[in-house]
Amino acid sequence: MIIGVAIDLITSNFIFFNFSIGAFFAICADLLGANTLIQIFAFLAVGIVSLIFSFKYLRKKFKNIPKTYPYESQYIGRTIEIKNDIGKTGQVFFEGVYWTVKSDVPLKSGDNAVITGISGNKLIVKRLEE
């Protein structure tokens, strides 16, 4: 139980903490004279139920996980020159990387497009009207 709490304090994953609560209940069951099977059941049941109810809250509370992509703010609003004709999806070479792009309308070679967002590993672009 103590080792589980220590691991979570170091790593901030909060998975072992929930099973540390289960270990506490298993220890209590042992002190009450319960057999080994009941202790294992108490450990697993309390640990899993604790994990289900607390994981989302603890992760949000103690870990500051950004909800945006790391480069999203850097790329949004930038202009891409389309080198090859593409349909509503295609590939472009941008910032030294081949990106898959998604567009509402087909883009032709020579068009300019502006990045409006990122969805997974795809750039969402819109044709730049001249």
C-alpha positions in Angstrom: 0.0 0.0 0.0 2.8 2.4 0.9 4.8 1.6 -2.2 1.7 2.2 -4.4 1.2 5.7 -2.9 4.9 6.4 -3.2 4.9 5.4 -6.9 1.9 7.7 -7.6 3.5 10.6 -5.8 6.6 10.2 -8.0 4.9 9.5 -11.3 1.5 11.3 -10.8 -0.3 8.5 -12.7 -2.7 7.8 -9.8 -3.4 4.2 -10.8 -1.5 2.6 -8.0 -3.2 5.0 -5.5 -6.5 3.4 -6.3 -5.2 -0.1 -5.7 -3.5 1.2 -2.5 -7.1 1.9 -1.3 -7.9 -1.7 -2.2 -4.8 -2.9 -0.3 -6.0 -1.0 2.7 -9.4 -2.8 2.6 -7.6 -6.1 2.1 -5.5 -5.4 5.2 -8.7 -4.5 7.2 -10.3 -7.8 6.0 -7.2 -9.7 7.2 -7.4 -8.0 10.6 -11.0 -9.0 10.8 -10.0 -12.6 10.2 -11.2 -13.0 6.6 -9.7 -15.8 4.5 -7.2 -15.1 1.6 -9.9 -15.3 -1.1 -12.0 -12.6 0.5 -8.9 -10.4 0.9 -8.0 -10.8 -2.8 -11.6 -10.0 -3.7 -11.7 -6.9 -1.5 -8.4 -5.7 -3.0 -9.5 -6.1 -6.6 -13.1 -5.0 -6.1 -12.3 -1.8 -4.1 -9.2 -1.1 -6.3 -11.2 -1.3 -9.6 -14.2 0.6 -8.3 -11.9 3.3 -6.9 -10.1 3.5 -10.2 -13.3 3.8 -12.2 -14.7 6.6 -10.1 -11.6 8.6 -9.4 -9.2 8.3 -12.4 -10.8 11.0 -14.6 -11.1 13.4 -11.7 -7.6 12.9 -10.3 -6.0 13.1 -13.7 -7.7 16.3 -14.5 -7.0 17.8 -11.1 -3.4 16.9 -10.7 -2.0 16.8 -14.3 -2.2 19.8 -16.4 -2.7 18.1 -19.8 -3.1 20.6 -22.7 -6.1 19.8 -24.9 -4.5 21.4 -28.0 -1.8 20.0 -30.2 1.6 21.3 -29.6 2.1 23.0 -33.0 -1.5 23.9 -33.5 -1.2 27.5 -32.4 2.0 27.9 -34.5 0.4 26.6 -37.7 -3.1 28.0 -37.6 -3.4 31.0 -39.9 -0.3 30.2 -42.0 -0.4 29.9 -45.7 0.5 26.8 -47.8 1.1 26.8 -51.5 -0.4 23.8 -53.1 2.1 22.1 -55.5 -0.1 19.3 -56.8 -3.8 19.0 -57.6 -5.6 17.4 -54.6 -9.2 16.5 -54.0 -10.8 17.1 -50.6 -7.8 15.3 -49.1 -4.2 15.1 -50.2 -0.6 15.6 -49.2 1.4 18.8 -49.1 5.0 19.4 -48.1 5.0 22.0 -45.2 7.8 22.9 -42.7 9.9 19.9 -43.9 7.2 17.3 -43.4 4.6 15.8 -45.7 1.2 16.5 -44.2 -2.2 15.1 -45.1 -4.6 18.0 -45.7 -8.3 18.1 -45.7 -10.3 20.8 -47.5 -14.0 21.5 -48.1 -13.3 22.0 -51.8 -10.7 20.4 -54.2 -7.5 22.4 -54.5 -5.5 22.9 -57.7 -1.7 23.3 -58.2 -0.8 26.9 -57.6 -3.6 27.6 -55.1 -2.8 29.1 -51.8 -4.6 27.7 -48.7 -4.7 28.9 -45.1 -4.5 26.4 -42.2 -7.6 26.7 -40.1 -7.0 23.7 -37.7 -5.4 20.4 -37.0 -7.3 17.1 -36.6 -5.0 14.3 -35.5 -2.2 14.4 -38.0 -4.1 16.2 -40.7 -4.1 19.9 -41.4 -7.5 21.4 -42.1 -7.1 24.0 -44.8 -9.3 26.5 -46.6 -8.6 27.9 -50.1 -7.3 31.4 -49.8 -9.3 33.7 -52.1 -7.2 36.2 -53.9 
